[in-house]
Each structure stands twice: as C-alpha cells, then as structure tokens.
C-alpha cells in the first residue's frame, strides 16, 4: 500500500486530509452523539464510520467488493438476531448513500491506522493515515 501523498492525485480530494474527509463523511452520525460523549462511544462511532468508508473504497477502487457485501450482511444479520439495534443498519444505509455524493465518490483513499485523541479543550480529534490502491 502507498501513502496518499502520491503525485497525480485527482483534484477532488488532493490536498485534503483523510481525517477531515472522514469526519465530514460521518457528520450525520457524529451529530447524534450526546454532549460530552465517552471515549468508548466516540471510538465505536468512528469504527463504524471507517468500516463503511473502507468497504466502499475497497469495492470501487481496490476491486474487493466482498468487504461491502460482507459488512451489509453482517449488519443485517446482527440486527435480525437482536445483537445490534436497527440504528446500525440505518447508519450503514445512510452513509452508503452519502458515499455516492460527488465530494466522496471519487476518493480512493482507504483509512489505515486511526486513533482518537482528546484535545486540551476536551474535544475528540481524529488522526488517521490514508492508503491508496496499488497502481
């Protein structure tokens, strides 16, 4: 895998940080968090956001469609069995539709390692690295 700072990057995402893109992509879920959410709740929220993002990236740009299919099946089964609330499936469907928006659809970057850090102001900051598919 290659870091996202490769020459010839499409203009739609060139010069943008993947962390900022992920926060923007996941904003509808992030906005649903309660005031002063716990680290655990934030991490679970971002884990879902990153899973959905990467599944779409792998399908379209890495020629690995099974990740998106497997994630959808896993969520549907978990909801049907009562292991996850229906909100998880709704989040998947909403973010899957959001991924098709022009600001996200052509972004081939997958999220590699990511971490949430608490700032001095008590806010959560996402740090992550981006990976591009092999040429």
HELIX and SHEET records of a PDB file:
HELIX    1   1 UNK A   18  UNK A   25  1                                   8    
HELIX    2   2 UNK A   27  UNK A   30  1                                   4    
HELIX    3   3 UNK A   39  UNK A   61  1                                  23    
HELIX    4   4 UNK A   66  UNK A   80  1                                  15    
HELIX    5   5 UNK A   86  UNK A   99  1                                  14    
HELIX    6   6 UNK A  102  UNK A  105  1                                   4    
SHEET    1   A 3 UNK A   2  UNK A   3  0                                        
SHEET    2   A 3 UNK A 124  UNK A 132 -1                                        
SHEET    3   A 3 UNK A 110  UNK A 118 -1                                        
END                                                                             
